[in-house]
């Protein structure tokens, strides 16, 4: 047993000696190379104005970090404390700053520096990600013979000629063949590049806004036959009132039929009511839409709206005999109702077309007039 | 108010030989009056057309919105025989040439019918009286 271990250790020793010699030789040759490069840099032969490119900085800084780590672990194995450091005298910003020493603390400082540099490089790489990816893709794809130099895959500007080229090839951006050919190796799903469009909610039936009433000129034009001789006056209104709506025409036809045939049309009560309402509306200048409207239509409302609103109309309608109605009218309304009707002094009535229903208007007028008389 | 003036205009005058009458559309202008009664109208029309006021039949009058004007129809028959022959029954009753049928109690008739539905044959005559209470 001991002989085998001795042999193994001999073998190990031989290997160790060989590897140590190799290391020594390679280190001397590396030293020679570095010395020659350093001389070149000192003489100014190498162009160092632009510094190192970003991509090589990353690998170099990483290497530096690993070297420092190895040396730090060697220091710690020997037992040196981390507090020993020999920093150079110049501040960090100064470009002529000398190199750090080779103590454990200096190694830690260098590692920190490398770490920071790596993080910054990562951020910068993220900003340039598109261009780097494009370069990588161009390198990976087989070289396409470009007939004209316009479609250069390395060009970073958008190229409208490329769109035409794609269309002529018969494949759009969403086609499967071209995408599969180029991107199948990635295994990453790339959604099709579509232009963003605004989302318009579909209009629902009940939310449809009602259009305004058709102007008189247009509606009369629709019904008049301008090739026939028609009368016009200086005021522009004409002698015969033009029938504005279809309902007006319908009603006129009804009356003509009745007069022609010496009968009155037999209608249901509802229809008769609607007809009377529409005739009233049209007589006052409305369009007579009793079927679509609740309550009074345009004509009656336009003419008498403010009057009808100012008169007190109770919701319950006729209450017994007239005395009952009077008694109910004389009662005070609730506090809420009175507060709504009280603000005639404070709030200016800008938005209303007339006086609102007020409880004590006549009394107030009487009070005012009596005060005036007293002052005189 | 009989003092307010009333203007009567007639339109679409037709002499209907087949029905032995003259028929036309009547426009009555009555400002400051609610409307004109049919009796008064028949008098005025008889005066205008020199006919008997019993032969004049006005009907179908409607006042336009806003008041002051009514439009309706009127017929003037040549004689009473043709009026009885051609006029509908309700207008004859209106003008007094016929009497209205007796108004039966509709509810009673329907109840009698419903009672009779439950019986058969000659017993239906018994169903004329309502069942005595308590029996």
Contacts between the chains, C-beta under 8 A, distances in Angstrom:
chain1	res1	chain2	res2	distance
A	258	B	60	7.8
A	259	B	11	7.5
A	259	B	12	6.4
A	259	B	25	5.2
A	259	B	71	7.7
A	260	B	12	7.7
A	262	B	23	6.1
A	262	B	25	7.8
A	262	B	73	5.2
A	263	B	60	7.3
A	264	B	60	4.7
A	264	B	62	7.6
A	276	B	65	7.7
A	279	B	64	7.5
A	279	B	65	5.6
A	280	B	65	4.3
A	283	B	64	7.4
A	283	B	65	4.6
A	283	B	66	6.3
A	284	B	65	7.9
